């Protein structure tokens, strides 16, 4: 993916050759961020990726909505970020081959805060905010907002601990100062 095709691209950005980006003009990427091979990213309405963000292989960002990933956040292998989805309750037709007037589609926004790390195969549903400093274990399905500086585990994530905001902020300041 050539830099000039993106809406905005910072310095030292690496997008590996096997990554697929749809709607690249709706994508902004900050400095030092990396998108690995085998990532499928539909920039939808708008996608903003901050500085020092890593999106690991086999991650999908789909749905056509909006994604904001703040600085120092990361998606581990196989994450699914779903900014839009059909309603599967049985009251409408589903899938992209059916005209929109026969479908019930939710298109929304996902906001992933600074220093958030999502473990492998985490699924994030539309209209969710994951607070700064949050860590989520592998295999979780996130369909509600998560508190900042918290550690969540399990398929239906439960808060099990907290992170040291002061220490992380201190390390960030040292890194930026160098």
C-alpha positions as CSV (number, residue, x, y, z in Angstrom):
1,X,0.0,0.0,0.0
2,X,1.6,3.2,-1.1
3,X,1.6,6.1,1.4
4,X,-0.1,8.6,-1.0
5,X,-3.2,6.5,-1.3
6,X,-4.0,6.9,2.4
7,X,-6.0,9.8,3.9
8,X,-3.0,10.6,6.1
9,X,0.2,8.6,6.8
10,X,2.8,9.5,9.4
11,X,6.5,8.7,9.2
12,X,8.0,5.3,9.8
13,X,4.7,3.5,9.1
14,X,4.9,-0.1,7.9
15,X,2.0,-1.7,6.0
16,X,3.1,-5.2,5.0
17,X,2.5,-6.3,1.3
18,X,-0.2,-8.9,2.1
19,X,-2.4,-6.5,4.0
20,X,-5.6,-5.5,2.3
21,X,-7.0,-2.0,2.8
22,X,-10.5,-1.0,1.5
23,X,-11.4,2.7,1.4
24,X,-7.8,3.8,2.0
25,X,-8.7,7.5,1.6
26,X,-10.7,7.2,4.8
27,X,-7.7,5.9,6.7
28,X,-5.3,8.0,8.9
29,X,-2.2,6.3,10.4
30,X,0.1,7.9,12.9
31,X,3.9,7.7,13.2
32,X,5.6,4.3,13.9
33,X,2.5,2.2,13.4
34,X,2.5,-1.2,11.8
35,X,-0.1,-3.3,10.0
36,X,1.0,-6.9,9.5
37,X,0.5,-9.2,6.5
38,X,-3.0,-10.8,6.2
39,X,-4.8,-7.9,7.9
40,X,-8.1,-7.0,6.2
41,X,-9.0,-3.4,7.0
42,X,-12.1,-1.7,5.6
43,X,-11.6,1.9,6.6
44,X,-15.4,2.4,6.3
45,X,-16.7,5.9,7.2
46,X,-13.5,6.8,9.0
47,X,-10.6,5.0,10.6
48,X,-8.0,6.7,12.7
49,X,-5.0,4.8,13.9
50,X,-2.7,6.6,16.3
51,X,1.0,6.6,16.9
52,X,2.9,3.4,17.8
53,X,-0.1,1.1,17.1
54,X,0.3,-2.5,16.0
55,X,-2.3,-4.5,14.2
56,X,-1.3,-8.2,14.1
57,X,-1.8,-10.7,11.3
58,X,-5.2,-12.2,10.6
59,X,-7.0,-9.3,12.1
60,X,-10.2,-8.0,10.4
61,X,-11.6,-4.5,10.7
62,X,-15.0,-4.6,8.9
63,X,-18.5,-3.2,8.9
64,X,-18.2,0.2,7.2
65,X,-18.5,2.3,10.4
66,X,-15.9,4.3,12.3
67,X,-12.8,3.1,14.3
68,X,-10.6,5.2,16.4
69,X,-7.4,3.5,17.8
70,X,-5.4,5.7,20.0
71,X,-1.6,5.8,20.5
72,X,0.3,2.7,21.8
73,X,-2.8,0.4,21.4
74,X,-2.6,-3.0,19.8
75,X,-4.7,-5.8,18.3
76,X,-3.2,-9.3,18.7
77,X,-3.5,-12.0,16.0
78,X,-7.0,-12.8,14.8
79,X,-9.0,-9.9,16.3
80,X,-12.3,-9.0,14.7
81,X,-13.3,-5.3,15.0
82,X,-16.8,-5.0,13.7
83,X,-18.0,-1.5,13.2
84,X,-21.3,-2.6,11.5
85,X,-23.4,-5.7,11.4
86,X,-26.7,-7.1,10.3
87,X,-29.4,-7.8,12.9
88,X,-29.6,-11.6,13.1
89,X,-32.7,-11.7,15.3
90,X,-34.8,-13.1,12.4
91,X,-36.8,-9.9,11.6
92,X,-35.0,-9.0,8.4
93,X,-32.9,-10.5,5.6
94,X,-29.2,-10.6,6.1
95,X,-25.9,-10.4,4.2
96,X,-24.4,-8.1,1.7
97,X,-26.1,-9.7,-1.4
98,X,-29.5,-8.4,-0.2
99,X,-30.5,-4.7,-0.8
100,X,-30.3,-2.5,2.3
101,X,-34.1,-1.9,2.4
102,X,-34.6,-5.6,3.3
103,X,-31.9,-5.6,6.0
104,X,-31.6,-4.2,9.5
105,X,-28.0,-2.9,9.7
106,X,-26.3,-1.4,12.7
107,X,-23.3,0.8,11.7
108,X,-21.5,2.4,14.6
109,X,-18.3,3.6,16.1
110,X,-15.6,1.7,18.1
111,X,-13.2,3.7,20.2
112,X,-10.1,1.9,21.5
113,X,-8.2,4.1,24.0
114,X,-4.5,4.7,24.5
115,X,-2.4,1.7,25.7
116,X,-5.2,-0.8,25.1
117,X,-4.1,-4.3,24.2
118,X,-6.7,-6.9,22.9
119,X,-5.6,-10.5,23.1
120,X,-5.8,-13.0,20.2
121,X,-9.2,-13.6,18.6
122,X,-11.0,-10.8,20.6
123,X,-14.2,-9.7,18.9
124,X,-15.4,-6.1,19.4
125,X,-19.0,-5.3,18.3
126,X,-20.3,-1.9,17.1
127,X,-20.8,1.1,19.4
128,X,-18.2,0.1,22.1
129,X,-15.6,2.2,23.9
130,X,-12.6,0.5,25.4
131,X,-11.1,2.8,28.0
132,X,-7.4,3.9,28.1
133,X,-5.0,1.3,29.4
134,X,-7.4,-1.6,29.2
135,X,-6.2,-5.2,28.7
136,X,-8.6,-7.9,27.4
137,X,-7.7,-11.6,27.3
138,X,-7.8,-13.8,24.3
139,X,-11.2,-15.0,22.9
140,X,-13.4,-12.3,24.6
141,X,-16.5,-10.9,22.9
142,X,-16.8,-7.2,23.8
143,X,-20.3,-5.8,23.3
144,X,-20.3,-3.1,26.1
145,X,-17.9,-0.3,27.2
146,X,-14.9,-1.3,29.3
147,X,-13.4,0.8,32.1
148,X,-10.0,2.5,31.7
149,X,-6.9,0.9,33.2
150,X,-8.6,-2.4,33.9
151,X,-7.8,-6.0,33.1
152,X,-10.6,-8.2,31.7
153,X,-10.7,-11.9,31.1
154,X,-13.2,-14.5,29.8
155,X,-15.5,-14.9,26.8
156,X,-17.9,-12.5,28.4
157,X,-15.2,-10.3,29.9
158,X,-15.1,-9.7,33.6
159,X,-12.9,-7.2,35.3
160,X,-10.2,-9.0,37.4
161,X,-7.7,-6.3,38.1
162,X,-6.2,-2.9,37.3
163,X,-3.1,-1.5,35.6
164,X,-0.7,1.1,36.9
165,X,-1.6,4.2,34.9
166,X,1.3,6.2,36.5
167,X,3.9,3.7,35.5
168,X,2.7,3.3,31.9
169,X,2.5,7.1,31.6
170,X,6.0,7.5,32.9
171,X,7.4,4.9,30.4
172,X,5.5,6.7,27.6
173,X,7.1,10.0,28.6
174,X,10.6,8.5,28.7
175,X,10.1,6.9,25.3
176,X,8.8,10.2,23.7
177,X,11.6,12.2,25.3
178,X,14.3,10.1,23.6
